[in-house]
């Protein structure tokens, strides 16, 4: 059946299950962390600092991790990175159970554990991204990337909603223990993915020279550079998720369950788009579609900032997820199709620097902007910046604007 042939591959199914349970665990943790930090401080900047605490170790480790993904067995890196996620989940449960009452000590403890999560994500990310192309043949990559995105987004929908509900039922300790259990299930699933042979670094080459080679490759491949830059800047300025606890408490007033629903809205929209695109990958007019979706994402963020009604806010976040889901799939296909396998780990690391860190640094930027400009004006400003950046990129990046993925599937 069209759109489902990749699911006949048992190793790809193990990979998808691992991604699902790990993403579910991470999303549940994120909601609980946001609820605890907001309950302790009520401060937008404190929420932003939790994003920065994850981004800094992530950025420090992800480039070396990309190098390791190209010269070591990727499955082993995934297994060790998965163990770090399990450990961070257990430590978060321990801090929630801890009787520490000093606010600054408690926050430092939480930020330290969040940093460990960022370290784990940095180690795991390049190998996870590069592994898809080791499991599936080239002609099945767009379909496989669509399913990978769909499964990730389903977990990203369920995770925040479950996190909000479970936090109310079980409290922080019980919810963090459950997240650690789900990370363990993911770790077990990752044992079922193929053990791709380790790559070989040229004799006499150093990590520095190999990383520089990856950076030069991205710089020279303008279509990759443009796609990554566009998505990074859109997420950096257009991210409103970090401020959802404030919007929820001060404007929408919907409680912890409402926060979980709002956090799941973008992922729910992305699931819808990914499920549709799994059967009909966007291989025609890909560049123009990418630009249109990123601009529309910015428009949704502006609308969300101005909304004072819960279900209107939910709908706008849902639509932002639809547009973001399309752009994620196109960007992922660009990176996989334009990168040779021996360099996929390093290019995936650069991709992670552009995209992965922008979520957390975007959270810090959102918190700082809200502190300086006010809650609503800061998010409106970010949405306007996203639209403006998209217009500039569409004007000056001809290769991205004219991109047709169908022309690169069999090269």
Secondary structure, DSSP 8 states (H G I E B T S, - for coil): -TT-GGGG-HHHHHHHHHHHHHHHHHHHHHHHHHHHHHHHH--HHHHHHHHHHHHHHHHHHHHHHHHHHHHS-HHHHHHHHHHHHHHHHHHHHHHHH-----HHHHHHHHHHHHHHHHHHHHHHHHHHHHHHHHHS-GGGHHHHHHHHHHHHHHHHHHHHHHHHHHHHHHHHHHHHHHHHHHHHHHHHHHTTS---------TT--HHHHHHHHHHHHHH-HHHHHHHHHHHHHHHHH--GGGHHHIIIIII--HHHHHHHHHHHHHHHHHHHHHHHHHS---SSHHHHHHHHHHHHHHHHHHHHH--SHHHHHHHHHHHHHHHHHHHHHHHHHHHHHS-GGGHHHHHHHHHHHHHHHHHHHHHHHHHHHHHH-HHHHHHHHHHHHHHHHHHHHHH-HHHHT--GGGGTT-
